[in-house]
Amino acid sequence: MKNSPKHILLVTSEFPPLPGGIGNHALNLASFLSKNNYEVEVLADQRTTNSEESDFDATQNFKIHRIPLTKIRFFMYLSRIWVIFQLIRSKDVVLASGKFPLWLVAFSSLFFNKKFIAVIHGSEVNFQTAMLRRSINWSLKRFSNVIAVSNFTKGLVDHLNLKSVEVIPNGFNTSDWSKGTNHKRNLEGHPKLITVGNVTQRKGQLNVIRQLPEVIKIYPELHYHMVGLPTEKDEFLKHAQYLKVEDHISFHGRVKHEDLRDFLTASDIFVMLSSPTSSGDVEGFGIAVLEANYLGLPAIGALGCGIEDAIDDYSSGILIEHDDTGQFLNAINAIIGNKTKFSNNAIDWAERHGWGKIIKKYIDVIETE
């Protein structure tokens, strides 16, 4: 354990209150390091022009610096460099999480002698463009430690032979989900499938929609609920209409945390059939899977991405090929046919990933000389 408090700077590409897995991870990392008596400051980009972020920042027990949002992105890049150079001087450890932070902190390492730790999630180390791939590879070699959030993500950088790479799985804050509400949400369908996440190709909602014509032959009352920013909603809806399954799907948009809990507890199976995009964007872990598990919701997830680490196969859920309808139906059958066992296993699996346990692994890396 540490002898004296270390001053830590966390540079992240996302930060709440807007949704995002990297931001969720960064918030809990900063919060739990603070609870363990570290002096933490966070550097992140401003993502809204209203007061939502400043109001959120005021409620945290650590300081948050936001790079102002500008129409000309170049000025944001310069501002990032200026601010990090001012902040880094008084810090002992610098953590980088996300694409731009990897570049920014690696560049800063040329001028400062600190302990630099990279946290890699997936997409930022899986670029298909050669120039971007080389730049990230160079950046990673500047860090004293690299933490991958899954074995899948670690595999994406194995060829670099980095000096210190450790897998620390994503966690979630159990206290955020421990308090229930008295509100019972009535969701359409039986069984009720749900995905929580940005409505995009990477999150896999379209992979589910494409398989619904065959699935509803077996489960004619099945309904698929999608919660999250409706980024590609219009395109996905067109696919559903073409396949004549639009009556079996609902887009609920972004919802408040307390409402999200109600959506999950009213559902039967959490589904995340993620697949990589043509640009290399890939799911690195899937925190939403653990959050659903904690509420007793088993999951069906895709092989070939970080979700493999988020699901204990045939225990907390089932892993399948993202485009294999036969496997999808078999997984639904297995879970519906033994819901209590899968549900209990899901809760147990989720509890192993609480941030109270995960943070100890980060502290071990921070304190290792």
N, C-alpha and C positions, 0 to 999 in steps of 0.2 A: 504494500500500500504506500501511497505517497507520503513523503516527509513534510512537505509544505505545499500550499495551494499553487497550482500552475495556472498561468493566464493563457486562455485558449481563444483563438479566433477561428470561427467556423464560416467558411465562404461557401455559399450554396446557390444553385441556379434557381431554386424555388423556395418559397416560404409561405406558410399560411398567412391570412385566412383563406386565400384561394386554394382550391383542391389540387392535389398532385402527390404522387408517391414519394418523390424526392423531398418535397417540402414537408410532408408528414414525418419522414425519417429525420430530417434536419431539426424540426421542432422538438421531437422527443430526445434526440441526441443532446441538444443544447439544454433542455430542461432537466434531464437526468444527470448530466454532468454538473449542472448548477446545484442540484440536490446533494451531490457528493462533494460539495465545497470547492468546486473549481470556479474560477472567475472566467465567465464566458461572454464573448461578444459575437454577434452574427452580422455578416455582410451579405446582403441580398439585393436583387433588383426590385424596384417599385413595379407593380403590375397593374395597378388601378389608379385612376385619377380622383377617386372619391376618398372619403375619410375611413373606409373600411380597414385598411392596413394600419394606419396610425392609431386608430381606436384599439385594434388588436394588439399592437406593439406595446401600448401603455399598460396592458394587463400582464405582461410577462415579467419574470424575475431576473431577466438579463437584458442587456442593451442590444438593440437591433439598429443597424445602419442600413438605410435603403438608398440605392443609387437612383436618382430622379429619372422618371420616364421622359424621354425626349423623342421628337419625331426623327431627328437625325441620329441614327444609332452610333455613329462614330464618336459623338460627344459622350455617350454612355460608356463606351470603351475607355476613353481617356479618363473619365471620372472614376471608373473602377480602379484603374492603375493608381491614380492620385490617392484615393481613399485607402486602398490596401497598403500603400507605402507608409501612410500616416499611422495606420492601426497596427501594423505588424511589428513595429519597433519595440513595443512594450510587451509582446507576447512570447511565450515559451514554446507553444505548439500551435501549428496552423493546420486545420483540417479543410480539405476541399471536397465538395460533393456536387457532381454534375459536370456537364461539358465545359462551359465557359470557366468555371472555377478551376478545373484542372489546368487549363492553359494559363490562367491568370496567376495562380499560385506557383506553378512551375517556373514562370517568368520571374516572379518575385524571388524565387530561391537562388537566382543568380546573384542577388544583391544582399541577402541576409542569411546568417547562419542560425537556423532554427530547426526544430523537428517538424518535418512536413509529412502529413499523412493524407493519402488519397482514399476516398470511398467511391467505389465504382459500382454502378447499378446495372448496366447492360448496354443500352443504346449508345452511350458516349464512347464505348470502346469497340463498337461494331460498325463503324463507318464503311461504306462501300467505295467511297471516293479515296483514291490513293493518297492525295495530298493531306486530306483530313486524318486519314489513318496514320500516316507518318508523324503528323504533328502531335497526335494524342500519344503515340508510342514514345516519342521523345519526352513528352511531358511526364509520363508515368515513371520514366527512368530517373527523374529528378527527385522523386519522393523517397524518403527513408523507409516508409511502410505503405503498403497498399492493402486495403480491406475490401474484399468482394462480398456482396450481399448474398451470393449463392454460389454453389459449385459450378453452375452453368456459366455465371459471369466470370468466375475465375478461369474457366476453360477458354474464354475468349482472349485471355492475355498470357496463357501458358507459354506460347511461343516466344515471348519476350525475355524469358528467364530472369524476371525481376528478382532482386535480392531478398525481398520479404513480402510475401503475399499470404494473407490469412482470410479464411471465410468466416464471417460473422453474420448470421442470418438476420433478416429484418425482424423487428419486433413491433409491438403495439402497446399502447398505454391502457392497461386493463381498467384503470379508474375511469376512463372515458366511456366504458361500456358496462360498468357494474351497476349503475343506477338506472332502473327501469322507469317506464311511464305507465299510467293507467289507461292509456289510449290503445284500443285494439283496432288496428287497421284491417279493413276488409279488402283483400286483393282478389282480383279475378283469376279463375282458373283452378284446375286440379290435374296434375301437380302444378305448382307455381315455381317457375325457374326465375332466378334473378342474377343480374350482373351489376356491380357497382364500379363505375369508372368512366373516364372520358369516352364518349361514343366515337371510337376510332377503329381503324383496321387493326392496330396493334392489340387493343383490348379484346378483340375477338367477337364482338356482338354480331358482326356480319356472318362469321363462321357458324354461329348458332342459327341465325335466320335461314341460311341456305339449307340447313338440315331439317327444318320444321316440316316441310311437306311430307316426308317419310315418318317423322316422329309423331305427328298428329293422327296418322293412320292407326297407331297403337294407342295414343293418348289424345282422343278427340277434344277433350276439355282443357288440354294443357295451355298455359299462357306464360309468355316470356316477358318479364319486366326489366327495363333498363333504366338505371338511376345514374345520373352523371351529366356533365356538360354535353349538350347535344351537338357536338362539333360536326359530325358527319351524318346527322339524323336524316336529312332530306334524301341523301343518296341511299342510305340503308332502307328507308321507307319505300323508295322506288323498287328496290330489290324484293321487298316483302310483297308489294302489290303485284309485281310481275309473277311471283310464286304463289299468289293468292293466299297468303298467310297473314295479311295485315290485321285481321280480326283476332289474331293470336299473340299480338305484341303490343306493348305500351312503352312510350318514352316518357319518363317522369321528370327529366331535367335534373338540375342541381337541387338538392334538398338540404334542409337544416339537419344537424347531427341528431337531434332528438327524433326527427321524423325518419331519418335513415335507420335508426334502431327499430322503429316500428315496421318499416318495410322488410327488414331482414327477419324479424321474429314472425312475420306473417307469411314468409315464404317457406318452400320445402327444400330446395336445392340451390346452392350458389354455383354459378357456372362461369368459368373463365377459359375460353378456348382461344387463347392468344396465339398469334402467329407473326413472324417477322415481316416487316414491310420491305419494299424494294430498296429503300435507302439504308436498311440495316437497323431500323428502330425495332427494339425487341423488349419483351417483358423480362425484367431482371429478377423479380421475386413475386410480388403480389401480396402486399400487406392486407388488402381488402379480403383476401381468402381467410387469413387468421382472424380478422375482426368478425367475419361471418361465423367461423368455427366457434369462437368464444360464446356466441349466442346460440350454439347448438345446431348450426346449419352445416351439414356436410357439403363438400365441394366436388365438382367435376372440373378438372383442369387439363391443360394441354401439355403433352410431352414436347421436348425440343426447345424449352425455354426455362426461365428461372422458376416457373411455377412448380417444376419438379421438386424443388426444395421446400415449397410452401404446403405441399400435401403429402401426408403419410399414406402411401398408396394402399387401398383397400382397408384403411383404418379410419382416417379423418375424412376420406373422400376417395376418388378414383381418378387416375391419370389415363388419358386416352390420346390418340392422334386427333389433331384439331379438326380434320375433315373426314373422319371415319364414322359414318352414321350408325353402322352396326355396333361399334364400340360405344357410341353415345347412348343408344337405346339400352344396351346391356348394362351400362353404368346407372342409368335412371332406374332400370328394373331392380338392380342390386340394392340401391339405396332405399328406394321406396319399400322394397320387401323386407328390409332390416333397418328401419329408420332409427329405432332407439339405440341400437349398438353403434351405428355410425355417428349419431348425434353425441353420445357420451364420449366416444373416442375423439371427436372433433374438439370438444371442450377441453379435454385433457391435453391434446396436442397444442392448442392455442395457449394454454396456461404456461407451457414450456417456453413460449416466445414473448413473455411479458418483458417490458423494458427494464423492470427492476432486476431481471436476470441478465438480459442482453448487455446492459451498460457495464457490467463487471468485466466483460470481455474487451470492451473498448478501453476501459481504464488500464487493463493489463498491457495493451499496446502502447498507450500514452506513457505509462510509467517505465516501460522497458527502455533501457539505455542503448 
